[in-house]
Every structure is written in C-alpha cells, then in structure tokens.
C-alpha cells in the first residue's frame, strides 16, 4: 500500500478497513509503512502549532463531546473575548517556544461581523510582529464574506472540523448540521484560506463511519487534518467514554496518512491520555502537533513535547521553512530557540486548564 501511495495511487475502502482491523503483530509494520509516506513528504520535520482560546465556554451549541457546550457541567474556565494585547502576549509565548502556526479559537456557532473585525485586528497585529508565523482562525460557521475579511487581515488558514461522518453527525450534535461544516470549509478554501479540517475519534463511531469521515476529508482537499482523541470531560454526555487503545490510535493515524499521504497530519487533543507512551511512535506517522495546553484542558509540559520530538530524531519546522529541509536528528531547525494497546485501560481524567489565556498564570510553553 505504501508503494501504491508513493506512485500516486488512492487508498481503497477495503485497504482502509484492513488498516483499522490489522492485529497488534502487524502494528510496527503498519507504522513503518506509514512512516515512508510521512518521510517522503515531510522529511524529519514536525510542525508545531499553538492554541489561543480567545473566549471560553458559554457556547449555545450542544455538541456532545465538548466541555464548552450548552448545558455543560464541566468546571472549565469561562471568560469573554480576550483583549488584543493579551492575545499577542499569549501567542508570542508559543512562538518563542517553537510554534510556526498560531491557532486563534473562539467558542460559538459562528462569528458576527463584529467578531470577525475583532479577530481581524488581532491577526493583523500578530502578522506585523511575527510576519513569518502562520495564523489559523477557528470561529465556527462562517457567513458570506467573512472568510474574505479574515484573509485580507493576513489570516493564512481556517479550521472547521467535520468531526465525524455525515451519517453519524446527528448523534453528536442537533443545533447545526454536517453540511454547515462542509460549507464553511468550502468558503474558507474559496476565499484563499488554507482549509484545516479534522476528526474527533473515540465517540463510538464504527469503522465504516470513521472511513467515511476520513474519505470525506480527502474529498474536501483539507491541507491540514487534526486528529483529536475524545477527552471525556465529566459533566458532558460522553463522560466515561473510554473506547480507544494506544494501538488503535496509531491505526487511525495511519489510516489518515495512507488516505492523505501529502497532507499535514496533526495528533491533537487527547494524545497524551490515549496514545500515552506511544506518542513518540506516532510522530513517525503524524508530522504535526499542538504544543502545550488545549482549549479547556492541559497538555503535557511543553518542554516534554520538544524533548520528545528531538529524542525521536525529528526537528521542529521553523516559521516559513519548507518540510523538505533536513537537519541532524535532535536539532531544532534554524530560527528556533535553543501498555501498548492491550485492552481498554482507563486513562487519566482530563486535567482542566487553569493557566494561560483567561488567567493570570503563565501559559504552558
């Protein structure tokens, strides 16, 4: 299958199912095959992304997986829009730690035009101070013209995840439709923004539904695919949902890599609690990650992330640098500061974020 992909072939549905249902004895072979695709397109680089949660909680949508959802009892940070100077400060911390993309995220169904202007001002300020750093906005469902305004302000990319398959979508959200998400990804792409769209896995989806979702992302032409592993926050409908093993997480990442071999693949939220000790192995499949904390939960320490990248023989991609550039294993790229899957072991509960944006404490970078 790896030779087929390197020759320009397309993954079939039967091959996708074979990846997801492969046994543990074939796991290292699967990772090695996926790694040939990852290395062919991204060499030994890892793209580091950094999240800034512009406003937290109080979302009117009812997405069952989300700690910010309508009616959520999760004890997360709740605050309204950050001021532009605080956004710049938070983003600069991530950039100094090695991030080449800053992701500006706001809860809600979608932005008003006033919200878009607010974010456009933030983006313009960031680009003026850090012209080589990419800025991705994630504000929900877009109205006509809003993607163009964000692009004109200097926004490089727009994230709107499809999260799951079209047929499974009504089971995780009733306040908007799957088509709304696909349409927003299309509006971002049509406006010249790089489309970023991904998944949340571990919500009880069947293999066929997961394959549907991955192939839908392939059809969307997403430039960047974040794979989130469900974080079952207490106080949400999916609390106590522990369906993933580290080995199955690797298979899911491999599926995405085989389906979209030349696409940035990001192991995103929940990687620490679901991949656990296999995170370094996952870097041989995925070529991107979020540094530090997430929107409402804490990730592992940023230094541990950077050490993991170096220890696995990879280098951090510098802002504006192309992935084909190689450096000695364990070095940062120029311009940057100096149970294996058996059974369904319960992972540690999500740690609620209590630092960084919206607090007086330093962020985890």
Buried (B, 14 or more C-beta within 10 A) or exposed (E): BBEEBEEEEEBEEEBBBBBBEBEEEEBEEBBEBBBBBBBEBBBBBBBBBBBBBBBBBBBEBBBBBBBBBEEBEBEBBBBEBBEBEBBBBBBBBBBEBBBBBBBBBBBBEBBEEEBBBBBBEBBBBBBEEBEEBBBBBBBBBBEEEBBBBBBEBBBBBBBBBBBBBBBBBEBBBEEBBBEBBBBBBBBBBEBEBBBBBBBBBBBBBEBBBBBBBBBBBBEBEBBBBBBBBBBBBBEBBBBEBBBBBBBBBBBBBBBBBBBBBBBBBBBBBBBBBBBBEBBBBBBBBBBBBBBBBBBBBBBBEBEBBBEBBBEBEBBBBBBEBEBEBEBEEEBBBEBBEEEBBEEEEEBEBBBBBEBBBBEEEEBBB
